[in-house]
Amino acid sequence: MLQLTGITKSYGGRLALDDVSFEVRPGRLTGFVGGNGAGKTTTMRIVLGVLAKDAGSVTLDGAEVTASDRRRFGYMPEERGLYPKMKVLEHITYLARLHGFAKADAASRAGELLERLGLGERLNDNVETLSLGNQQRAQIAAALVHDPRVLILDEPFSGLDPLAVDVVAGVLQERAAAGAAVLFSSHQLDVVERLCDDLVIIAGGTIRAAGARDELRAAHSTRRFELVSAGDAGWLRGEPGVDVLDFDGGYAVFDVDSDDTAQRVLRRAVAQGDVASFAPQHPTLAQIFKEVIQ
């Protein structure tokens, strides 16, 4: 497990990170979200040793991360850093060779990964001729080709169309399922919500929320319910302790003042007619994000 504890970083008199602590567990995808300038990239660069921290620790399985450990890290920066004049397959093969793979193995790894990322028809094209989205896929291949133990991706879905997002998401899920610890940042909250197992929200250089996605959604839930029934649900407007937020015939979204009220409403709904569904509504990641950073 990758663990950050009490990370602090200042630039001159400005505190960029203040007691940043969270963990990235193997076999899970951890989404790292925050506004521009919140501290995501600075945090990632400290994990990678690109920036020095002022205080705190970065550990892997309980021991301070070393240069040797970082050779098994994969990193995709937000800024593209591939050699534009190199052919795609040649480039990714070259990076695999730098990590110690033999020529044939490196080429095989690179080719399979590029095929999986949807670049099979562009293997012999120069990087500079690729669209921005395809350059992004090649950049992801560069981070993955050496089978990293820890994978850190800064905005991996930037510039990708919806089909490409699904392809990349599938590859990342496969790597996590194989045991990698994956940390990725993104401004696309809908993608993060769909993909991540764990979530870290940062604002102003401090961690505002961290934990399993479903636990965070439950922790920030209100007593809000959705009712779908065959009959008219207008009777809800007269129920004590009920605040109707949305209504359309047999469909209603409403808040209740207690669990007992919710149970009472359900019993009456069943008595009124066919109930297709009655379920709590959990907040979206976007709603949680707005709540914790305000």
C-alpha positions as MATLAB code, in Angstrom:
seq = 'MLQLTGITKSYGGRLALDDVSFEVRPGRLTGFVGGNGAGKTTTMRIVLGVLAKDAGSVTLDGAEVTASDRRRFGYMPEERGLYPKMKVLEHITYLARLHGFAKADAASRAGELLERLGLGERLNDNVETLSLGNQQRAQIAAALVHDPRVLILDEPFSGLDPLAVDVVAGVLQERAAAGAAVLFSSHQLDVVERLCDDLVIIAGGTIRAAGARDELRAAHSTRRFELVSAGDAGWLRGEPGVDVLDFDGGYAVFDVDSDDTAQRVLRRAVAQGDVASFAPQHPTLAQIFKEVIQ';
ca = [
       0.000    0.000    0.000;
       1.186    3.515   -0.856;
       0.633    5.870    2.067;
       1.115    9.621    2.414;
       1.302   10.997    5.943;
       1.487   14.649    6.932;
       2.913   15.910    3.636;
       3.666   19.640    3.723;
       5.086   21.769    0.922;
       5.617   25.528    0.636;
       6.719   27.724   -2.231;
       8.274   30.807   -0.701;
       5.683   32.024    1.778;
       2.782   30.155    0.195;
       1.663   26.869    1.728;
       0.834   24.566   -1.203;
       0.194   21.372    0.779;
      -0.838   21.285    4.423;
      -0.725   17.948    6.292;
      -1.799   15.884    3.275;
      -2.514   12.291    4.296;
      -4.228    9.462    2.412;
      -3.564    5.968    1.106;
      -3.656    4.233   -2.266;
      -4.416    0.560   -1.864;
      -3.342   -2.201   -4.247;
      -6.050   -3.670   -6.409;
      -8.096   -0.475   -6.261;
      -8.539    2.667   -8.335;
      -8.238    5.844   -6.283;
      -9.672    9.019   -7.795;
      -7.896   12.254   -6.812;
     -10.059   15.309   -7.426;
      -9.805   19.028   -6.759;
      -9.984   22.357   -8.531;
      -7.136   24.002  -10.424;
      -4.296   24.791   -8.040;
      -5.708   22.552   -5.304;
      -2.440   20.616   -4.950;
      -3.016   17.419   -6.957;
       0.001   17.666   -9.265;
       2.303   18.833   -6.458;
       1.240   15.828   -4.382;
       1.868   13.428   -7.258;
       5.300   14.884   -7.965;
       6.287   14.484   -4.325;
       5.239   10.821   -4.423;
       7.423   10.376   -7.500;
      10.395   12.192   -5.971;
      10.303   14.927   -8.588;
       9.635   17.489   -5.846;
      11.018   17.460   -2.301;
       8.532   17.634    0.566;
       9.082   19.961    3.516;
       7.657   17.493    6.011;
       5.827   14.185    6.181;
       6.444   10.753    4.689;
       5.653    8.675    1.626;
       5.767    4.961    2.374;
       5.193    1.752    0.440;
       4.098   -1.199    2.549;
       5.238    0.663    5.650;
       8.745    1.591    4.493;
       9.908    4.940    3.129;
       9.752    4.959   -0.676;
      13.187    4.600   -2.266;
      14.594    5.275   -5.731;
      14.496    1.514   -6.325;
      10.774    1.429   -5.467;
      10.089    4.275   -7.868;
      11.493    2.248  -10.765;
       8.354    0.159  -10.404;
       6.123    3.223  -10.504;
       4.345    4.306  -13.656;
       3.677    8.002  -14.217;
       1.681    9.882  -16.799;
       2.100   13.668  -16.497;
      -0.611   16.056  -17.586;
       1.810   17.537  -20.123;
       2.659   15.131  -22.934;
       6.316   14.162  -22.943;
       6.854   11.739  -25.827;
       9.431   12.220  -28.579;
       7.405   13.553  -31.531;
       9.689   12.180  -34.279;
       9.716    8.588  -33.011;
       7.318    5.947  -34.289;
       4.726    4.912  -31.726;
       5.759    1.256  -31.372;
       9.450    2.156  -31.469;
       8.946    4.710  -28.719;
       7.047    2.468  -26.295;
       9.475   -0.389  -26.994;
      12.375    1.954  -26.214;
      10.805    2.867  -22.868;
      10.346   -0.805  -22.005;
      14.030   -1.397  -22.839;
      14.967    1.402  -20.424;
      13.190   -0.569  -17.717;
      15.364   -3.594  -18.422;
      13.283   -5.711  -20.774;
      15.023   -7.593  -23.582;
      14.396   -6.282  -27.096;
      11.937   -8.982  -28.183;
      10.025   -8.891  -24.893;
       9.909   -5.093  -24.937;
       8.524   -5.036  -28.480;
       5.945   -7.696  -27.643;
       4.803   -5.852  -24.515;
       4.603   -2.543  -26.344;
       2.670   -3.970  -29.280;
       0.116   -5.791  -27.132;
      -0.473   -2.757  -24.950;
      -0.861   -0.379  -27.891;
      -3.318   -2.799  -29.511;
      -5.301   -2.939  -26.279;
      -5.401    0.871  -26.196;
      -6.739    1.050  -29.737;
      -3.529    2.140  -31.494;
      -2.911   -1.068  -33.407;
      -3.229    0.673  -36.778;
      -0.885    3.523  -35.799;
       2.145    1.554  -34.599;
       4.442    2.809  -37.357;
       3.210    6.408  -37.367;
       5.292    9.168  -35.841;
       3.942   10.375  -32.502;
       3.556   13.913  -33.859;
       1.109   12.740  -36.540;
      -1.341   11.328  -33.981;
      -4.420   13.210  -32.859;
      -4.272   14.640  -29.345;
      -6.485   11.829  -28.110;
      -4.242    9.166  -29.627;
      -1.166   10.874  -28.220;
      -2.876   10.593  -24.849;
      -3.322    6.852  -25.361;
       0.362    6.528  -26.302;
       1.317    8.475  -23.179;
      -0.725    6.037  -21.083;
       1.055    3.130  -22.783;
       4.371    4.719  -21.793;
       3.287    4.685  -18.154;
       2.086    1.067  -18.278;
       4.553   -0.820  -20.462;
       6.876   -1.910  -17.623;
       3.993   -3.369  -15.560;
       4.254   -0.891  -12.665;
       3.408   -1.777   -9.095;
       2.108    1.748   -8.482;
       0.474    3.778  -11.236;
       0.058    7.553  -10.990;
      -1.848    9.307  -13.749;
      -2.434   13.060  -13.994;
      -5.594   13.720  -16.051;
      -5.459   10.465  -18.076;
      -8.873   11.068  -19.690;
      -8.168   14.581  -20.929;
      -8.871   14.911  -24.654;
     -10.418   11.451  -24.996;
     -13.774   10.830  -26.651;
     -16.310    8.658  -24.767;
     -15.274    5.446  -26.550;
     -11.600    6.098  -25.786;
     -12.472    6.816  -22.144;
     -14.082    3.377  -21.929;
     -11.029    1.714  -23.478;
      -8.581    3.449  -21.135;
     -10.838    2.831  -18.121;
     -10.924   -0.875  -19.003;
      -7.128   -1.039  -19.169;
      -6.763    0.694  -15.796;
      -9.312   -1.636  -14.209;
      -7.352   -4.610  -15.548;
      -4.141   -3.272  -14.002;
      -5.845   -2.728  -10.666;
      -7.359   -6.221  -10.796;
      -3.820   -7.559  -11.312;
      -2.772   -5.921   -8.029;
      -1.488   -2.458   -8.968;
      -2.245    0.551   -6.773;
      -3.693    3.183   -9.121;
      -4.007    6.899   -8.335;
      -5.495    9.134  -11.012;
      -6.626   12.736  -11.091;
      -9.404   14.041  -13.288;
     -11.748   16.989  -13.649;
     -14.326   14.657  -15.238;
     -16.242   13.837  -12.070;
     -18.700   11.547  -13.827;
     -15.804    9.365  -15.018;
     -14.218    9.355  -11.558;
     -17.515    8.385   -9.951;
     -18.017    5.509  -12.374;
     -14.460    4.232  -12.214;
     -12.944    4.755   -8.779;
     -13.127    2.452   -5.759;
     -11.699    5.075   -3.406;
     -11.819    8.841   -3.519;
      -9.628   11.687   -2.272;
     -10.858   15.301   -2.467;
      -8.321   18.102   -2.040;
      -8.886   21.862   -1.881;
      -6.491   24.630   -0.926;
      -3.733   22.119   -0.267;
      -5.699   20.185    2.370;
      -7.562   16.898    2.169;
     -11.275   17.554    2.638;
     -12.520   13.973    2.259;
     -10.963   10.546    1.678;
     -12.225    6.981    1.738;
     -14.160    4.351   -0.165;
     -16.491    5.910   -2.742;
     -19.635    4.206   -1.481;
     -18.837    5.024    2.152;
     -18.378    8.695    1.286;
     -21.659    8.738   -0.624;
     -23.429    7.163    2.353;
     -21.783    9.582    4.799;
     -22.955   12.589    2.793;
     -26.427   11.262    2.101;
     -29.518   13.010    3.368;
     -32.838   11.327    4.044;
     -33.863   11.698    0.403;
     -35.965    9.109   -1.362;
     -37.351    8.376   -4.792;
     -40.769    6.828   -5.252;
     -42.027    5.341   -8.523;
     -45.557    3.980   -8.459;
     -48.468    3.240  -10.769;
     -50.788    5.602   -8.903;
     -50.772    9.341   -8.278;
     -48.223   10.236   -5.591;
     -49.719   13.685   -4.960;
     -50.756   12.589   -1.452;
     -47.092   12.994   -0.447;
     -47.530   16.764   -0.344;
     -49.792   16.458    2.669;
     -47.672   13.989    4.617;
     -46.190   15.327    7.910;
     -42.384   15.421    7.889;
     -42.178   15.172    4.077;
     -40.717   17.829    1.760;
     -41.473   17.041   -1.905;
     -38.685   18.202   -4.223;
     -39.812   16.748   -7.557;
     -43.173   15.362   -8.601;
     -44.750   14.002  -11.772;
     -47.762   11.749  -11.393;
     -46.519    8.530   -9.865;
     -42.938    9.784   -9.603;
     -41.642   11.793   -6.660;
     -38.374   12.768   -5.001;
     -38.694   13.935   -1.415;
     -36.853   14.505    1.874;
     -38.105   13.126    5.177;
     -37.358   14.256    8.732;
     -36.705   10.774   10.118;
     -36.374    7.092    9.244;
     -39.764    6.495   10.863;
     -41.329    8.959    8.424;
     -39.718    7.127    5.498;
     -41.186    3.832    6.720;
     -44.607    5.411    7.146;
     -44.497    6.812    3.605;
     -43.504    3.424    2.210;
     -46.375    1.675    3.986;
     -48.874    4.200    2.627;
     -47.398    3.986   -0.879;
     -47.828    0.206   -0.842;
     -51.386    0.615    0.402;
     -52.152    3.218   -2.311;
     -51.232    0.916   -5.217;
     -48.419   -0.731   -7.167;
     -44.970    0.482   -6.098;
     -42.336   -0.033   -8.794;
     -39.506    1.271   -6.605;
     -38.820    3.058   -3.340;
     -35.174    3.812   -2.681;
     -32.833    6.314   -1.019;
     -31.096    8.774   -3.323;
     -27.359    9.075   -2.766;
     -25.505   12.266   -3.720;
     -23.363   12.364   -6.842;
     -19.621   12.944   -6.628;
     -20.179   16.456   -7.982;
     -22.583   17.189   -5.107;
     -20.163   15.785   -2.503;
     -17.308   17.753   -4.040;
     -19.229   21.023   -3.824;
     -20.271   20.308   -0.263;
     -16.827   19.501    1.153;
     -14.884   22.308   -0.528;
     -17.297   25.086    0.462;
];
